[in-house]
Amino acid sequence: MRSGDEPAALSGTRRQGMPKRVSARDRVPSFAFLMPTVLLILALSLFPLLFSLGLSFTSWDLSRFEGGVRFVGLRNFATLVSDGRFWNTARVTLIFVVGSVGLQYALGLGLALLLNEEIRFRRFFRVVFLIPMMLTPAAVGYVGRMLFNESMGPINDIIRHVGGPAIPWLSNPRVALLSLILLDTWEWVPFMTIVLLAGLQSLPPEVFESARVDGANDWNIFRRITFPMLAPVSVTVILIRALEAFKLFDIVMVMTGGGPGTATETVTMYAYIVGMKNGNLGYASAIAYSLLIMVVIFSSVFLNSLRSRVAAAEG
């Protein structure tokens, strides 16, 4: 073979290995097959959002047969400002989000650090921790009703056996919200643990080996290396859980029904009562969009405070 033929053969091989460019005409059938699915997904996701947004500016009361849908502008949102029950549900929701997500992160980080070490039955514990997360929210609510039952629940039975008084978990307004926080924590600590454990195992081991060579103890390694390097994963998992906690409905509906009184009534629970039970769809839509505003404000404050702390630490 002549030396002049070799580059041509190699260039031909390269051309065969390179992906072919698809012309715009050839892409048309692909887009044609994809468009029905894309349009269906957009319709199922965008239509309810836009429809409920339009409803929030109307007065549509299903309990009244006359009147129909009337445009009322911002009147529903103005009513929210003076609605004491709404502000109570907003307070309950914020307490639940901060309490449950904070407790879940603390326990999840501790378990992730433990499972990241070489301990016996580590794989077994990883599988067992997934079980609560696999249950449906309604099933978790029924489990909570059984666990926190004041007369026959196993938790109060244990407290009585050690000589303590039975705790009114579901009938005392001050304790009922705590029982919801504990139950939600039991369900979602596995999620925190798994994500944080994955983050821990992705950290470069060379950094820790270098710190140990320099004489750093475990606490200094965690405080100055592990925790800062785990910050992106921590922020992500906290925001994911916070967004889900704001939408809490199933567990409250099954376990407490928002009671006693309105002690555990969240914003989503209040929107359900106003819209589905009272039939006031316009006002219920305004309540739902107020929850969206709460989520945006919470996320913005959380991220801004985190950025300021990072900037202060770097400065």
Secondary structure, DSSP 8 states (H G I E B T S, - for coil): --TTHHHHHHHHHHHHHS-----HHHHHHHHHHHHHHHHHHHHHHHHHHHHHHHHTTEE-BTT-SSS--EE-TTHHHHHHHT-HHHHHHHHHHHHHHHHHHHHHHHHHHHHHHHHTS--TTHHHHHHHTTHHHHS-HHHHHHHHHHHT-TTT-HHHHHHHHTT-----TTTSHHHHHHHHHHHHHHHHHHHHHHHHHHHHHTS-HHHHHHHHHTT--HHHHIIIIIHHHTHHHHHHHHHHHHHHHHT--HHHHHHTTT-STTTT--HHHHHHIIIIIS-BHHHHHHHHHHHHHHHHHHHHHHHHHHHHHHHHHH-
